[in-house]
Amino acid sequence: MNTISTRKHLMKLWSAHPISASPTTRKAVAAVGLTLQVALALAMGSMATASIRAASADDEAAYYPMVTIPIPQGVVLEAGGIQVMPDQRVAVSTRLGDIYLVEGAFQNPPSNVKFHHYARGLHEVLGLTTRGDGWLYATQRGELTRMKDVDGDLRADLFETVNDSWGITGDYHEYAFGSKLDPDGNIWVVLCLTGSFSSEIDYRGWCLRITPEGMAIPTCSGIRSPGGIGTNSLGDMFYTDNQGPWNGSCGLKHLKPGTFMGHPGGNKWFGLAPNLGKPSAEPVSNSRWHIEAKRIPEYLPAAVIFPYNKMGQSASGIATDGTSGKFGPFANQLFVGDQTQSTVMRVYLEKVNDRYQGACFPFREGFASGCLSVEMMPDGSMFVGGTDRGWGARGGKPFALQRLLWNGRVPFEIHEMRARSDGFELTFTQPVDAATVADVASYKLSTYTYLYRAEYGSPEVDATKPVIRLAVVGADGKSVRIVVDGLQEGHIHELHLPGVRSTQGKPLLHAVGYYTMNQIPSGTR
């Protein structure tokens, strides 16, 4: 079987999403091992991950060491949701429908960790949150549930349905991801399409807001196959959508109420959403996302595209660093997991013409299983829950719960990457060597985009090679203004910085950034 036919076979096997698979699929995957994953990477046009992500897990661990939480024998902890409780126990939900309270999870080393079986018999819980009033809210496949331990024995005694407005058919792919509380106290739920291709029952392919009173508000259409949901530092809600039909690659999308996320499969349910009016126009297959965004006012393309394979293959959980520097120099930036490659990426967002766009960067690899849930903690650590079921994962373990720490050392990294009308402005985490930063030979810039089409995924298309004309070091000694001929609207701008050095002569820990240029800023911004 050649690589293209292998890729098509793989797409059919997995039904287009990393975290769920039928028993038949799992047997097929076990039979062929990693061969199909390698073939898929070849077919999508890149096996360059190692060269792009020059830093190893050991290099990254010099700044962000990782602690693995021991899991008791018999506990299958495919962590779909993580929530720290008022008593500092950490609630962890599983895809098998259990919730555990983990005691001692903040120990380093974690020598006396205890697991308390808080709840069981739920249905693939992919979201946990609390209002601090004793209730724990769990987003199950078929409903949003709240539960409470009434007698203090660390087991839930009281279960209540908060909302069950959406439908399920029994398809293995129909999961639901639930958010933390938004500034108004709502919980947002993003609903995967049936089989990740079509919408066979109410609201599949939609986002709903569930109010504190339990009312469902239809919020956005056009969702395909979400992998996580969370807010940025301003309280705006985002989710990750995965590569497939109408998604050339995985991406981070802004859930702005009333907008269309790109997949028309769920448009049949607009009759249930009078607050949103009529469906948007059908997108034109094999177009480009920025062209369709001008034609379809409701369409809001991904704020950040994660180039396929280069920055992962199955984007998942989202966490924002709101720890005011406890987690290092990336305050208010987003961190996004990838299930297949067992990594966490970093995202810088900005607004251009009142719409989000921005850049993604490698951050940390080497997790033990596929990163699914990502949760920032008040103490400045990050918990990452892992699973490899349904897609396989580079980490190699079937599941894991790990805690990422910052040890106080600041890595030399690109801090922010902002678009300008004629190029980019970059800031760095450490003072830079002026000679290397001012040398245009220190940089390499290319662009490409993906087809916006009904077929599964897309190769990189429309490649260009912009010319960097000038690099001007900022007066602060920690920034550079890059002047570019040939910026491309609707393209990912892949910037490598192999020649840039700090004043101490160090290269960047991760010398690459990928900026999604939905719109080129005007004027002298």
Secondary structure in CASP SS format (residue, H / E / C, confidence):
PFRMAT SS
TARGET T0000
AUTHOR 0000-0000-0000
METHOD secondary structure of the structure
MODEL  1
M C 1.00
N C 1.00
T H 1.00
I H 1.00
S H 1.00
T H 1.00
R H 1.00
K H 1.00
H H 1.00
L H 1.00
M H 1.00
K H 1.00
L H 1.00
W H 1.00
S C 1.00
A C 1.00
H C 1.00
P C 1.00
I C 1.00
S C 1.00
A C 1.00
S C 1.00
P H 1.00
T H 1.00
T H 1.00
R H 1.00
K H 1.00
A H 1.00
V H 1.00
A H 1.00
A H 1.00
V H 1.00
G C 1.00
L C 1.00
T H 1.00
L H 1.00
Q H 1.00
V H 1.00
A H 1.00
L H 1.00
A H 1.00
L H 1.00
A H 1.00
M C 1.00
G C 1.00
S C 1.00
M C 1.00
A C 1.00
T H 1.00
A H 1.00
S H 1.00
I H 1.00
R C 1.00
A C 1.00
A C 1.00
S C 1.00
A H 1.00
D H 1.00
D H 1.00
E H 1.00
A H 1.00
A C 1.00
Y C 1.00
Y C 1.00
P C 1.00
M E 1.00
V E 1.00
T E 1.00
I C 1.00
P C 1.00
I C 1.00
P C 1.00
Q C 1.00
G C 1.00
V C 1.00
V C 1.00
L C 1.00
E C 1.00
A E 1.00
G E 1.00
G E 1.00
I E 1.00
Q E 1.00
V E 1.00
M C 1.00
P C 1.00
D C 1.00
Q C 1.00
R C 1.00
V E 1.00
A E 1.00
V E 1.00
S E 1.00
T E 1.00
R C 1.00
L C 1.00
G C 1.00
D C 1.00
I E 1.00
Y E 1.00
L E 1.00
V E 1.00
E E 1.00
G C 1.00
A C 1.00
F C 1.00
Q C 1.00
N C 1.00
P C 1.00
P C 1.00
S C 1.00
N C 1.00
V C 1.00
K E 1.00
F E 1.00
H E 1.00
H E 1.00
Y E 1.00
A E 1.00
R C 1.00
G C 1.00
L C 1.00
H C 1.00
E C 1.00
V C 1.00
L C 1.00
G C 1.00
L E 1.00
T E 1.00
T E 1.00
R C 1.00
G C 1.00
D C 1.00
G C 1.00
W E 1.00
L E 1.00
Y E 1.00
A E 1.00
T E 1.00
Q C 1.00
R C 1.00
G C 1.00
E C 1.00
L E 1.00
T E 1.00
R E 1.00
M E 1.00
K E 1.00
D C 1.00
V C 1.00
D C 1.00
G C 1.00
D C 1.00
L C 1.00
R C 1.00
A C 1.00
D C 1.00
L E 1.00
F E 1.00
E E 1.00
T E 1.00
V E 1.00
N E 1.00
D C 1.00
S C 1.00
W C 1.00
G C 1.00
I C 1.00
T C 1.00
G C 1.00
D C 1.00
Y C 1.00
H C 1.00
E C 1.00
Y C 1.00
A E 1.00
F E 1.00
G E 1.00
S E 1.00
K E 1.00
L E 1.00
D C 1.00
P C 1.00
D C 1.00
G C 1.00
N C 1.00
I E 1.00
W E 1.00
V E 1.00
V E 1.00
L E 1.00
C C 1.00
L C 1.00
T E 1.00
G C 1.00
S C 1.00
F C 1.00
S E 1.00
S C 1.00
E C 1.00
I C 1.00
D C 1.00
Y C 1.00
R C 1.00
G C 1.00
W E 1.00
C E 1.00
L E 1.00
R E 1.00
I E 1.00
T C 1.00
P C 1.00
E C 1.00
G C 1.00
M C 1.00
A E 1.00
I E 1.00
P E 1.00
T E 1.00
C E 1.00
S E 1.00
G C 1.00
I C 1.00
R C 1.00
S C 1.00
P E 1.00
G E 1.00
G E 1.00
I E 1.00
G E 1.00
T E 1.00
N C 1.00
S C 1.00
L C 1.00
G C 1.00
D C 1.00
M E 1.00
F E 1.00
Y E 1.00
T E 1.00
D E 1.00
N C 1.00
Q C 1.00
G E 1.00
P E 1.00
W C 1.00
N E 1.00
G C 1.00
S C 1.00
C E 1.00
G E 1.00
L E 1.00
K E 1.00
H E 1.00
L C 1.00
K C 1.00
P C 1.00
G C 1.00
T C 1.00
F E 1.00
M C 1.00
G C 1.00
H C 1.00
P H 1.00
G H 1.00
G H 1.00
N H 1.00
K H 1.00
W H 1.00
F H 1.00
G H 1.00
L H 1.00
A C 1.00
P H 1.00
N H 1.00
L H 1.00
G C 1.00
K C 1.00
P C 1.00
S C 1.00
A C 1.00
E C 1.00
P C 1.00
V C 1.00
S C 1.00
N C 1.00
S E 1.00
R C 1.00
W H 1.00
H H 1.00
I H 1.00
E H 1.00
A H 1.00
K H 1.00
R H 1.00
I C 1.00
P C 1.00
E C 1.00
Y E 1.00
L C 1.00
P C 1.00
A C 1.00
A C 1.00
V E 1.00
I E 1.00
F E 1.00
P C 1.00
Y C 1.00
N E 1.00
K C 1.00
M C 1.00
G E 1.00
Q C 1.00
S C 1.00
A E 1.00
S E 1.00
G E 1.00
I E 1.00
A E 1.00
T E 1.00
D C 1.00
G C 1.00
T C 1.00
S C 1.00
G C 1.00
K C 1.00
F C 1.00
G C 1.00
P C 1.00
F C 1.00
A C 1.00
N C 1.00
Q C 1.00
L E 1.00
F E 1.00
V E 1.00
G E 1.00
D E 1.00
Q C 1.00
T C 1.00
Q C 1.00
S C 1.00
T E 1.00
V E 1.00
M E 1.00
R E 1.00
V E 1.00
Y E 1.00
L E 1.00
E E 1.00
K E 1.00
V E 1.00
N C 1.00
D C 1.00
R E 1.00
Y E 1.00
Q E 1.00
G E 1.00
A E 1.00
C E 1.00
F E 1.00
P E 1.00
F E 1.00
R E 1.00
E C 1.00
G C 1.00
F C 1.00
A C 1.00
S C 1.00
G C 1.00
C E 1.00
L E 1.00
S E 1.00
V E 1.00
E E 1.00
M E 1.00
M C 1.00
P C 1.00
D C 1.00
G C 1.00
S C 1.00
M E 1.00
F E 1.00
V E 1.00
G E 1.00
G E 1.00
T E 1.00
D C 1.00
R C 1.00
G C 1.00
W C 1.00
G C 1.00
A C 1.00
R C 1.00
G C 1.00
G C 1.00
K C 1.00
P C 1.00
F E 1.00
A E 1.00
L E 1.00
Q E 1.00
R E 1.00
L E 1.00
L C 1.00
W C 1.00
N C 1.00
G C 1.00
R C 1.00
V C 1.00
P C 1.00
F C 1.00
E C 1.00
I E 1.00
H E 1.00
E E 1.00
M E 1.00
R E 1.00
A E 1.00
R E 1.00
S C 1.00
D C 1.00
G E 1.00
F E 1.00
E E 1.00
L E 1.00
T E 1.00
F E 1.00
T C 1.00
Q C 1.00
P C 1.00
V E 1.00
D C 1.00
A H 1.00
A H 1.00
T H 1.00
V H 1.00
A C 1.00
D C 1.00
V H 1.00
A H 1.00
S H 1.00
Y C 1.00
K E 1.00
L E 1.00
S E 1.00
T E 1.00
Y E 1.00
T E 1.00
Y E 1.00
L C 1.00
Y E 1.00
R C 1.00
A C 1.00
E C 1.00
Y E 1.00
G C 1.00
S C 1.00
P C 1.00
E E 1.00
V E 1.00
D E 1.00
A E 1.00
T E 1.00
K C 1.00
P C 1.00
V E 1.00
I E 1.00
R E 1.00
L E 1.00
A E 1.00
V E 1.00
V E 1.00
G C 1.00
A C 1.00
D C 1.00
G C 1.00
K C 1.00
S E 1.00
V E 1.00
R E 1.00
I E 1.00
V E 1.00
V E 1.00
D E 1.00
G C 1.00
L C 1.00
Q C 1.00
E C 1.00
G C 1.00
H E 1.00
I E 1.00
H E 1.00
E E 1.00
L E 1.00
H E 1.00
L C 1.00
P C 1.00
G C 1.00
V C 1.00
R E 1.00
S E 1.00
T C 1.00
Q C 1.00
G C 1.00
K C 1.00
P E 1.00
L C 1.00
L C 1.00
H C 1.00
A C 1.00
V E 1.00
G E 1.00
Y E 1.00
Y E 1.00
T E 1.00
M E 1.00
N C 1.00
Q C 1.00
I C 1.00
P C 1.00
S C 1.00
G C 1.00
T C 1.00
R C 1.00
END
